[in-house]
Amino acid sequence: MRAEIEVFADSEEVPAEHCMRFGANKFYTVRIDGENFLRLETDRDDWNQCFNEYILWRGWFVLGTGEQVIAVNLKTLECKQYAVDFYFNGFREYGETLFVQSGTEVLAFGGDMELLWRREGLADDGAAVFAVKDGTVFVNCIFDPPDGDTVEIRLDILSGKTLP
């Protein structure tokens, strides 16, 4: 039988079976089958509020907030934390890979939230995966915002290296 999982962002400090702290004053609660299973506390990062996001991915609760990504395995409670450059900018799923986008880079994670590769220095203010096809990751990279150029860069899905 599959568990029903709900996530409550900005949930206040509610009691939960497991509590983890990665900062102060902002709470996320993961409820499994109606019970508060996990409460994460992070820094209040209102400056990046429009990009804060979470995803339930391959048994992990993955949260992108401020300048970091936090991943908690909902079965084992294993926790992984990754800093991102400039600001967290979103997730993109493709098959067995989870892409994390930041202000200047793209990170690729495998099914156990292990970092496969990290491609830094792609943009000045926003790197966003917009497609994956035939082993190629297509990334829009923004330079000199708000009226600057957007450049498309192609990366190898296995290594993150730039393709011609």
ZIURLIN-V61546 format. One line per field, one symbol per residue. ss: DSSP state (H for helix, E for strand, - for the rest). psi: psi as a letter, one per 30 degrees, with the letter a starting at -180 (. if undefined). burial: b if it has 16 or more other ideal C-beta (glycine too) atoms within 10 Angstrom, else e. A space follows every 10 residues. Layout:
# ZIURLIN-V61546
ss = ???
psi = ???
burial = ???
This chain:
# ZIURLIN-V61546
ss = ----EEEEE- -------EEE E---EEEEEE EE--EEEEEE EEE--HHH-- --EEEEE--E EEEEE--EEE EEE-----EE EEE----EEE EEEE--EEEE EE---EEEE- ----EEEEE- ------EEEE EEE--EEEEE EE-------E EEEEEE---- -EE-
psi = kkkkkkkjkh flilklekkk kgakgkkkkj kkhfkjekkk klkjhffgef fkllkjjhgk jkkkkchlkk kkkfefgkkk kkklkdlkfl lkkjbgkkkk kafflkkkka fggkjelkjl hfleijkkkf lkkhgkkkkk kkkilfgakk kkkkkkfefg kkl.
burial = eeeeeebeee beeeebeeeb ebeeebbbbb beeeebbbbb bbeebeebee bbebbeebeb bbbbbbbbbb bbebeeeeeb ebebbbbbbb bbeeeebbbb bbbbbbbbbe eebeebbbbe ebbbbbbbbe ebeeeebebb bbeeeeeeee eebebebeeb eeee
